[in-house]
């Protein structure tokens, strides 16, 4: 089992077919198939199964892919550390951002990265925090900003921002300055659906207190919930930053609590991977972003 064979396995799994992977690798398809077959024979396990639509990993393939991505990542970082002997390191780094963060701060991050590391390439991947966390553990991401991630022995977390959640009302609705947790069921709400980090946080705070919300609709993203509130469909419970600039609508809003419900945006880094100058520098850039822009 060598790194090239692992690279071929990952390429087929990511592309979903031998033909697409061969084209991406600039290889003949029979050569790619033969190398994967050699790897399967060496391990004594079927790693990929051909389907009518291409190829997909078997159970053994999924297990090996986790390790393959980690080993390939380690090898790449070793090359980058050797290149780090230069004043401006090269290489590629992949950063995961939640959509709301990417929209507000993605351009700033890329611009500052280009100024600091002109020889390197940054790749920004967007996704829900739960998805980004899984990709970080699997080795697909080098760094990520996550909202309220669950603990992991494989990751280190550093909080970069905390903000309060507010009750947001449709236009013309009068709200008190503060709404107690026990009073929240009096307000019909539209909420992001699980596994959205905001929904998970709300459920985690209210469930132990036996507070059951009147949820009239669930949506996939914060901005969709905000749009439905603006159209008078229902109230919502959203982070302060999500409603700070609601396109001039100035929707009515009220503090929640006590206790206040606060979410956390954290910088997540993998513990098992050695930090290169590029990853350390990118982490500094992420921590230095002005999160008030959210």
C-alpha positions as CSV (number, residue, x, y, z in Angstrom):
1,X,0.0,0.0,0.0
2,X,1.6,3.3,-1.1
3,X,0.5,6.9,-1.2
4,X,-0.2,6.8,-5.0
5,X,-2.6,3.9,-4.6
6,X,-4.4,5.7,-1.8
7,X,-4.5,8.9,-4.0
8,X,-6.2,6.8,-6.7
9,X,-8.7,5.3,-4.3
10,X,-9.7,8.8,-3.0
11,X,-10.0,10.1,-6.5
12,X,-12.4,7.4,-7.6
13,X,-14.5,7.8,-4.4
14,X,-14.7,11.6,-4.8
15,X,-15.4,11.4,-8.5
16,X,-17.9,8.6,-8.2
17,X,-16.6,6.7,-11.2
18,X,-13.3,5.3,-12.6
19,X,-13.7,7.2,-15.8
20,X,-14.1,10.6,-14.2
21,X,-11.3,9.9,-11.8
22,X,-9.0,8.8,-14.6
23,X,-9.7,12.0,-16.5
24,X,-9.0,14.1,-13.5
25,X,-5.7,12.3,-12.8
26,X,-4.7,12.3,-16.5
27,X,-4.4,8.5,-16.4
28,X,-5.7,5.7,-18.6
29,X,-8.7,4.1,-17.0
30,X,-7.2,0.6,-17.2
31,X,-4.2,1.8,-15.3
32,X,-6.3,3.3,-12.6
33,X,-8.5,0.2,-12.3
34,X,-5.3,-2.0,-12.1
35,X,-3.8,0.0,-9.3
36,X,-7.0,-0.1,-7.3
37,X,-7.2,-3.9,-7.9
38,X,-3.6,-4.3,-6.6
39,X,-4.5,-2.4,-3.5
40,X,-7.6,-4.5,-2.9
41,X,-5.5,-7.7,-3.4
42,X,-2.9,-6.5,-1.0
43,X,-5.5,-5.8,1.7
44,X,-7.7,-8.7,0.9
45,X,-10.8,-6.5,0.9
46,X,-13.2,-5.2,-1.8
47,X,-12.9,-1.4,-1.6
48,X,-15.0,-0.2,-4.4
49,X,-18.1,-1.6,-6.1
50,X,-19.1,-0.6,-9.7
51,X,-22.7,0.4,-10.1
52,X,-24.8,1.5,-13.0
53,X,-23.9,5.1,-12.2
54,X,-20.2,4.6,-11.5
55,X,-18.4,3.4,-8.5
56,X,-19.0,3.7,-4.7
57,X,-17.0,2.6,-1.6
58,X,-17.8,-0.6,0.2
59,X,-17.8,-0.6,4.0
60,X,-14.1,-1.5,4.0
61,X,-13.6,1.3,1.5
62,X,-15.2,3.9,3.7
63,X,-12.9,2.8,6.6
64,X,-9.8,3.0,4.5
65,X,-10.8,6.3,3.0
66,X,-10.7,8.0,6.4
67,X,-7.1,6.8,6.9
68,X,-6.2,7.5,3.3
69,X,-7.2,11.1,3.5
70,X,-5.3,11.6,6.7
71,X,-2.2,10.0,5.3
72,X,-2.3,12.0,2.1
73,X,-2.9,15.1,4.1
74,X,0.1,14.3,6.4
75,X,2.3,13.8,3.4
76,X,1.1,17.0,1.8
77,X,1.8,18.9,5.0
78,X,5.3,17.4,5.2
79,X,6.0,18.8,1.7
80,X,4.6,22.1,2.7
81,X,6.7,22.3,5.9
82,X,9.8,21.8,3.8
83,X,8.6,24.6,1.5
84,X,8.0,26.7,4.6
85,X,11.7,27.2,4.8
86,X,11.0,30.0,2.3
87,X,9.7,33.3,3.6
88,X,6.4,32.9,1.8
89,X,5.1,29.3,2.0
90,X,3.2,27.8,-0.9
91,X,0.7,25.0,-0.9
92,X,-3.0,24.8,-0.5
93,X,-5.2,25.2,2.6
94,X,-8.9,24.4,2.8
95,X,-11.1,26.3,5.2
96,X,-14.7,25.5,6.1
97,X,-17.2,28.4,6.8
98,X,-20.9,28.4,7.6
99,X,-22.9,30.1,4.8
100,X,-23.6,33.3,6.9
101,X,-20.0,33.7,7.8
102,X,-18.8,33.0,4.2
103,X,-21.2,35.6,2.8
104,X,-20.1,38.3,5.2
105,X,-16.4,37.6,5.7
106,X,-15.3,35.2,2.9
107,X,-14.1,38.0,0.6
108,X,-12.2,39.7,3.4
109,X,-10.5,36.4,4.3
110,X,-9.4,35.6,0.8
111,X,-8.1,39.1,0.2
112,X,-6.0,39.1,3.4
113,X,-4.8,35.5,2.6
114,X,-3.6,36.6,-0.8
115,X,-1.8,39.6,0.7
116,X,0.0,37.4,3.3
117,X,0.6,34.3,1.3
118,X,1.0,35.2,-2.4
119,X,2.4,31.8,-3.2
120,X,-0.3,29.8,-1.6
121,X,-3.9,28.9,-2.6
122,X,-6.9,29.1,-0.2
123,X,-10.1,27.0,-0.8
124,X,-13.2,28.0,1.0
125,X,-15.9,25.3,1.6
126,X,-19.4,26.3,2.8
127,X,-21.7,24.0,4.8
128,X,-23.7,23.6,8.0
129,X,-21.5,23.4,11.1
130,X,-22.3,19.7,11.6
131,X,-21.2,18.9,8.1
132,X,-18.0,21.0,8.3
133,X,-17.1,19.3,11.6
134,X,-17.4,15.9,10.0
135,X,-15.3,17.0,7.0
136,X,-12.7,18.4,9.4
137,X,-12.5,15.1,11.3
138,X,-12.3,13.2,8.0
139,X,-9.4,15.3,6.8
140,X,-11.2,17.1,4.0
141,X,-10.7,20.5,5.8
142,X,-7.6,22.0,7.5
143,X,-9.5,24.6,9.6
144,X,-13.1,25.6,10.1
145,X,-15.3,28.1,11.8
146,X,-18.2,26.3,13.5
147,X,-21.3,27.3,15.4
148,X,-21.7,25.5,18.7
149,X,-20.0,22.2,17.7
150,X,-20.3,19.1,19.9
151,X,-17.1,18.1,21.7
152,X,-14.6,15.9,19.9
153,X,-11.4,14.3,21.1
154,X,-10.0,14.9,17.6
155,X,-10.5,18.7,17.5
156,X,-9.5,21.8,19.4
157,X,-11.9,24.7,19.7
158,X,-11.3,28.4,20.4
159,X,-14.2,30.7,20.7
160,X,-14.0,33.8,18.5
161,X,-17.5,35.3,19.0
162,X,-20.5,34.9,21.3
163,X,-23.9,36.5,20.6
164,X,-27.4,36.4,22.0
165,X,-30.4,34.9,20.3
166,X,-33.4,37.2,19.9
167,X,-37.1,36.7,19.4
168,X,-37.9,38.4,16.1
169,X,-41.4,39.4,15.1
170,X,-43.2,40.3,11.9
171,X,-43.6,44.0,11.0
172,X,-46.1,45.9,13.2
173,X,-46.1,43.3,16.0
174,X,-45.4,44.8,19.5
175,X,-43.0,42.9,21.7
176,X,-41.9,43.5,25.2
177,X,-38.2,44.4,25.8
178,X,-37.6,40.9,27.1
179,X,-39.4,37.6,26.7
180,X,-39.0,34.9,29.4
181,X,-38.2,31.3,28.2
182,X,-41.5,30.1,29.6
183,X,-43.4,32.6,27.5
184,X,-41.8,31.6,24.2
185,X,-44.6,29.1,23.4
186,X,-47.1,32.0,23.1
187,X,-45.3,33.1,19.9
188,X,-45.7,30.9,16.8
189,X,-42.2,30.5,15.3
190,X,-40.5,29.4,12.1
191,X,-37.1,27.9,12.9
192,X,-34.1,26.4,11.0
193,X,-34.5,22.6,11.0
194,X,-32.1,20.2,12.6
195,X,-29.2,19.7,12.4
196,X,-28.8,23.5,12.1
197,X,-26.6,24.6,15.0
198,X,-29.1,27.3,16.0
199,X,-32.0,24.8,16.2
200,X,-29.8,22.4,18.2
201,X,-28.9,25.1,20.7
202,X,-32.5,26.2,21.1
203,X,-33.6,22.7,21.7
204,X,-30.8,22.0,24.2
205,X,-31.8,25.1,26.3
206,X,-35.6,24.6,26.2
207,X,-35.9,20.8,26.4
208,X,-34.7,20.5,30.1
209,X,-37.1,23.3,31.1
210,X,-40.0,21.5,29.4
211,X,-40.6,24.5,27.1
212,X,-42.3,23.3,23.9
213,X,-42.3,25.9,21.1
214,X,-45.2,26.4,18.7
215,X,-43.2,25.6,15.5
216,X,-45.3,26.3,12.4
217,X,-42.6,25.8,9.9
218,X,-39.0,24.6,9.5
219,X,-36.5,25.9,7.0
220,X,-33.0,25.2,5.9
221,X,-31.3,28.5,6.6
222,X,-31.4,31.5,8.8
223,X,-32.0,34.0,6.0
224,X,-35.0,32.0,4.9
225,X,-36.5,32.1,8.4
226,X,-35.8,35.9,8.4
227,X,-37.6,36.3,5.1
228,X,-40.7,34.4,6.4
229,X,-40.8,36.6,9.4
230,X,-40.7,39.7,7.2
231,X,-43.6,38.3,5.3
232,X,-45.7,37.9,8.4
233,X,-45.7,34.1,8.5
234,X,-44.5,33.8,12.1
235,X,-41.9,34.9,14.6
236,X,-38.5,33.3,14.8
237,X,-35.6,32.9,17.2
238,X,-32.4,34.0,15.6
239,X,-28.8,35.3,16.4
240,X,-28.4,39.0,16.9
241,X,-26.1,39.2,13.9
242,X,-28.7,37.7,11.6
243,X,-31.2,40.5,12.3
244,X,-28.7,43.4,12.8
245,X,-29.0,44.3,9.1
246,X,-32.3,43.1,7.9
247,X,-32.3,45.2,4.7
248,X,-33.9,48.3,6.4
249,X,-37.0,46.4,7.6
250,X,-36.1,46.9,11.3
251,X,-38.2,43.9,12.4
252,X,-39.4,44.1,16.0
253,X,-37.1,42.1,18.3
254,X,-36.8,41.2,22.0
255,X,-34.2,39.8,24.2
256,X,-34.8,36.3,25.5
257,X,-34.3,35.1,29.1
258,X,-33.1,35.0,31.7
259,X,-31.0,33.0,31.2
260,X,-29.9,34.5,27.9
261,X,-29.5,32.1,25.1
262,X,-26.1,32.6,23.4
263,X,-24.4,30.8,20.6
264,X,-20.7,30.5,20.0
265,X,-18.6,30.7,16.9
266,X,-15.4,28.7,17.3
267,X,-12.3,28.1,15.4
268,X,-11.8,24.3,15.1
269,X,-8.5,22.7,14.4
270,X,-7.5,19.0,14.2
271,X,-5.3,17.8,17.1
272,X,-3.6,15.0,15.2
273,X,-2.2,17.1,12.4
274,X,1.0,19.2,12.9
275,X,0.5,22.9,12.2
276,X,2.5,24.3,9.3
277,X,3.3,28.0,8.9
278,X,0.5,28.2,6.4
279,X,-2.1,26.7,8.8
280,X,-0.9,28.8,11.7
281,X,-1.0,32.0,9.6
282,X,-4.5,31.1,8.3
283,X,-5.7,30.5,11.8
284,X,-4.4,33.9,12.8
285,X,-6.3,35.5,9.9
286,X,-9.5,33.7,10.9
287,X,-9.2,34.9,14.5
288,X,-8.5,38.4,13.3
289,X,-11.7,38.8,11.2
290,X,-14.1,41.5,12.3
291,X,-17.1,39.3,13.3
292,X,-19.2,42.4,13.8
293,X,-19.6,42.3,10.0
294,X,-21.9,39.4,10.4
